[in-house]
Amino acid sequence: MILRRLLLGLLLSTLLALYANEHWMTRTLRIDASTLAAARVSAVNDQGEGGRSVARVEQQGRGWVLHCDIQPGYEWPFCELQLRLGAKDQGLDLRQFDSLRLWVSASGAEPRQQVRVFLRNFDPAYSSSQNAADLKPHEVVFDPAAQGMPVEFRLAQFMVASWWVQEHPLPVHLLGPQLDRVTTLSITTGGQVQPGPHQIQLDGAEFVGLWVQPATFRLAIIAVWLLSMGGFLLWDWRRSRQRLRQTLGAKRDLQRSNARLALRSNEYEAKAHHDGLTGLANRIGLRHDLSLLMRAQEELLFPLAIVFVDIDHFKRINDSLGHDAGDQVLKFFASHLKANIQREDLLARWGGEEFVLMMPQTTEAEAAAVAERLRQMMAHLAWPAGLQVSSSFGVAQADSEAEVEAGLNAADQAMYRAKHGGRNRVECSSAWQGDGKGEGEEP
């Protein structure tokens, strides 16, 4: 009975959510005289192409009227109402919208008053910020008188003008529509206009899209269904468990006692295996985790890169700012170190300001590159109290379980060579034959 109610509720909620996504989750970008500054609205004619047509634009209510006098002189005479949506090298990203609505009308000498709508896109690969003719024009052509207002176009209907493609040969990856940086919306007279007065009136335009795309929304609904059914199964399992506990009386008390003991044992084990300040594994915890990995998948562990890390001049921080500041530096260092390594890597606080990083299936050279990236990252962090903190790294490699201890020693020695060599650097074990560990050097 409960399952039936759950399914019915999910079904009704799903239908309501799908309807809401289609009708109530719509985003709209309105363009008219109340939202677009007058300086961004202009009239363009063919005089720049050698023609003699004259165009001017005036505001009328919340829209604009383009007055155009088509004159012979250019092979394809035209007038254009141009709305600049952004700077020539910026523009609007229309990929978040699905369609364009227009409230437009046109009049002129022709029996059918066709107009052309252009969305001009900027791309530095082919556009110049100084030349509007290099903007890629996406075009639709229609007769406003044959349509009800507003007329709505899907943005997928806008195709790149063929004449522009012929004049601007592009590589294959730049062919086709691009609407990620649209700088201009233009309404232009038709391609076969006759001499004489023409007029285009645009009362407004709207870009329309959904806040959540249907595919994403449906995935979310599927996730809700899965979570709901999982929750029901969990609830049903817990109810069954409760009924079972009611029949097991004494056994239940024993189980609870055992569970409390196991929990305490886990807590004690966690405290024994982890550093209380940074939350990282300590030496015991690192060896424990490494042992588990070797038992489970030794063949996938080696080569094993071992990296020793030491915070430079940490004693000075403690002496000058106090141990509280030193603790903050340790926690800050540990958290950023952990956040910038692979999930399968092992990280531990070895002691004091020293840390150990173990990277399975990683060579010494690969680990040195990782260490260098971590060193640079740490050196450029904004540290607490305005500190400038650097770190030294020693890198070694173990190719079998028998070489792990030697690898730890080699990485430790390489780290001390890094400190002895000037700190804030990475040293590899294979690049040094001697010991190189600084005697009596300040950490």
N, C-alpha and C positions, 0 to 999 in steps of 0.2 A: 504493500500500500504506500509506504513512504517512498519507495523507488518510483512508483507511478507518479506521485505528486512532484517528485524532483524532476522527472523527465518532462512532465507537462509544463512546469515552471521554466525549465531551460528552453523548451520549444517556444513558448510565448515570448520569453525574454529575447531569444535569438531573432524571432521575426520582428519584434519592436526595434532591436538594435540595428538590424539590416535596413529597416525603413528609416531610422534616424540617421544612419550614415549617408543614405541617399538624399534625404530631404532636409535634415536639420544640422548637418555638420559641414555646411558649405562656407567657404571663405570667398569674399568678394573684394576686389580692388576697383573702386570707382574712379573714373577719370572724367571730369567736367570742369567748368570754369571755377567751381568752388574748391577744387582739390589741386588744380594745376595752375601755376603762376602764369600771368599773361606773357611774361618774357619767354616762356617755353613754347608758345604757340606762334607759328609763322606761316606765311604764304610763300610758296615756291612756284616759279614758272619756268618756261623753256628758254628764257633769254640767255641763260648761261650756256645753252647749247646752240646759240645762234638764232633762236626764234624771236618772235615779237609779241607773244601772248603776255597779257597783264593780269596779275592776281593780287587780291588784297583780302584780308580777313578781318572780321569784326565780331565782337562778342554779342550774343543775343541770348538773354536769360542766363541759364547755366551752360549754354552751349556756344557754338561758333558757326558763322556763316562764311563760306569762301565764295567771293565774287570773282569770276574769271571771264576775261574777254579773249577767246581763242582767235589768234591771227595767224595767217599763213607765214611761212618763213622757215620752219623746222619740219623735218620729215614726219616726226611724231609729236605734234604740239600737245602740251599738257599744262595743267595747273594742279597744285598739290597743297592740301591742308596738312601741315606737319606739326605733330605733338612730340616734343622732346621729353622722354621719360627719365632720362638721366644724362650724365656727362657722356661725351662721345666714346670714352674708353671704359665706361662702367655699365650703366643700364640696369634693367630688371631681369631677374632669373624667373622666367615664366614656366619652368619645369614643374613648379608647384601648382600650376593652374591647368585646367582641362579645356576651357573654351573661352571665346571672346564674344560678348554681346555688343551690338551697335544699334543706336537710335539714329538713323541717317536717312536723308532724302536728297534727291538730285533733280535738277531740271536743266534743259538745254535744247539745242536745235535738233537733236536726233530723235527718232521715234522711240527708241529704247535707250534709257539713260543708264548705261553701265558705269560702275565705279570700280576702282581697284583699291584694295586694302593691302598695305605693306607693313610688315614687322621687320625692322632692320636690325641686324645683330652684329655686334663688334667681336672680333677675335684678333689678337695681335699677330696671328700667323698670316692674315691676309688684309687686315684693316689698318688704316692710318688715321690717327686722331685728328689729322688736319684735312682729311678728304672724305666727305660723306659718301661719295660714290663707291668707296671700298667696303662699306657696310653691306653684309649679305642680306639681300631683300627676300623675304618670304611673302608670297602673294596669293590672294584669292580675288576673283572677279565675279561680280554679281549685279543684278538689276534691283535696286531698292524698291521700285514700284511693284515688282512681282513678289515681294516678300512682306509678311506681316512684321510689325515692329514690336519688340526688338528682333533683329535677325541675329541668330547665334551660330557661330562657327566653332567646330572643334579645332583646337590648335594643330591637331594632326593633319587637318585639311590644308594647312599652309605649306606650299611647296616653294622651293627656291626658284626664282625667276630664271628661265632658260637663257635669256639674253645676257644676264649677269654672269652666269656660269661660262658662257662662251667668251666673255671678255676677261674673266678671271679664272684661268685654269688652276685647279686645286688638286693636291694629292688625294688619294682614295680615302684616307681616314678623315678628311675634312669635307667630303661630298655629303650632300643631304642636308636636311633641316638642322639648324642650331638655334635654340631659343634660350640660351643661358645668360646672355648679356644683351638684351634688347634695349636699344637706346632711343628708338623712334617708332611711333605709330603714325602712319600716313594714310590719308584718304585722297585718292588721285582720280582725275577724270579718266574716262575709258580710253582704250587704245585707238579707236576710230572716231575721233571727235570732229565735228564740222565747225568752221569758223562762226563766231558769234558769241553772244553772252551765255554763260553757264553758271550754275550755282549749286553748291553742295552744302547742306546743313547737317551738322553733327550736334545732336543734343546731349550726347554722353556715350561713354564706353565703359564696359565692365569686364575685367578678367575674373573668371569664376573657376573655382576648384574645390576639392574636398580637403578638409583638414587631415583626414586619414584616408589614404588610398584604399579602394575596396579590397585589393589582395591582402594588404597588411591587416585590415579590419577583420577579414575572414580568418586569417591566421590567429588573431587574438580571440575570436569566438571559439575556434577549435581548441585553443589553449584553455579557455574557460570551461568548455565541456570536459576536457581531460582532467582539469583540476577538480571540477565538481564531482565527476565520477570517482576520481581518486579519493576525494574527501569522503564521499559516501562509503566507499569500500573501507576506508580507515575507520569511519564511525561504526560501520557494521562489525568490523573486526574487534573494535574495542568493546562493543556491546556483547559480542560473543565471549570475549575474554572475561567481561564482568560476570556473565552467567556462569562461566567455568569457575571463576574464583569463589562464587557463592557455594559451589558444590565441593570445593576442595579445602575449606576451613583451615585446618591445621597446616596443610601443605602451603597455603598462601602465606601464613605468617613466616614459615621457614624461608620461602622464596624471597620475601621482603627483607628478611635479615641478611640473607646471602647477597641480595642486590646492594644493600647498604654497605656491606663489607667490600664488595667488588668496587663500588663507587669510591670508597675511601682509599682502597688499594690503588685505583687509577689516579686519584688525586695525589697520593704520595709519590707514585711513579712519575707523574707529570712534573711535580716539584723537583724530583731528583734528576730529571732529564732536561729541565729547562732553566734558563737564566731568568731570575725574578725581575731584573731591571728592564731588559730589552725584549723579553718574551721569546728570544731565540733558543735553540737547543744549546746545551752546554757540552763540555767534552764527553760526558757520559752519554748524553742523548745523541750526539753525533756518532759515536762509535756504535751505539745501539741501532740507530737508523741504517748505518752502513752495513752492519751485520745482517739486518733483515734483508737489505737489497741483495747482498751477496748470496744469501740462502735462496732467495726467490728467483733471481735472474742474473747470476754472475756473468753469464756470457754476454749480457747487454750492458755490463758495467764498465768494462775496460776497453780501451785506455781510459783511465780516470785522472782527470786534471785536478791538482790540489793547489789552492791559492791561499797564501797567508796575507792578511791585510792588517796594517797597523796605523792608527791615527797619529800623525806627526805632532810632536811637541804637546802631547796631551798633559804631561805633568805641569807644563806652564799654565795651562787652562785651569787645572785644579788649584795651583798655587796662587794664581792671580784673581780668579773669579769665584773660587770655592767649589766644593764637591757637588753642590746642587747644579751649578752650571755644567760641571763635567758630566754629571748624570744625564742632563738634557742633551749634551752633545752625543753621548753614547747612544741614547734612544733614537735621536734624529739620524745618526749615521746608520744604525741598524735597520731602521724602517726604510730608508731610501736604498740601502744595499739590497734588502729583501725584495723591494718593489721592482728592481731592475735586473733580476736574474730569472732563469727559466724555472718553471714550476717543479721540474724533476731534480733540480740542483739541491744540494745539501748545504745549509748555512748554519754556523754555530759561533757563539762567542767563546773563544778559546781561553780567555782570561784577561783581566785588565782592559786595555784598549785594543787587544788583538782579536781578530776574527778569522775563521777558516771557511773557505768555500770549496766544495767538491762538486765537480761537473762530470757526470758519467758520459761515456762515449765522446770524449773531448781530448784532443791532443794538447801538448804543452803550447804549441804555436797558436792554436785556436784560443786557448785559455788566456794567453798573453794579450791577444787582441781584445778579449772581453775585459780583462783587467785594465787595459789602457782606457777603454770606454768608461768603465766605472770610475777610474781615477779622474778623468776629465770632468765627468758629471759631478763628482763630489767636490772638486775644486771650484766649481761654478755655482754651487748651491747658495741660497740665502740662509746662512746659519744663524742660530739664536744669538742674541746680544751683539749682532754685527760682527761676529767672528769670521776670520778667514781660516778655514780648516782644510788641510791637505792630507793625503794618505799615501803610504808606501806599500807596494805589492811584491810578493815573491811567488813564483810559479814553478811547479814541478809536475812530473807525470809518473803514474804507477801503472804498470801493464799487467799486474796480477795481484792477488790478495797478499802474497808474500812480500810485495814491494810497497805496500801502503805505508808502513811505518817509516821506511826509508824515504818515501816520497814526502811524508810530513816533515821529516827532518830537513830534507833538501829544500822544500818550499820555505821553511822557517829560516834557513840560512840565506836563501835568496832574498827574503824580505829584509833581513838585517843588512845584507849588502846594499839593498836599495836605500836604506836609511843612512848607511855609512857613506854612500855615494852622493848624498845631497838631498835625500827625501823626495817625496812627491814624484815617484817614478816607479817603473815596473822592471823587475829583474827576473830572469829565467834561470833555472838551475843548470840547464844544459850549456849556458854561456859562460860558466865559471867552473874551474877545476878545484880551486882551494876552498877554504872555509869562508873567509871574508867577513865573519861576524864581528861587528864593532865591539871593542872592549870598553866597558864603562860608559857607553854612550847614553845620552838622555833619550827617553822614549819620545 
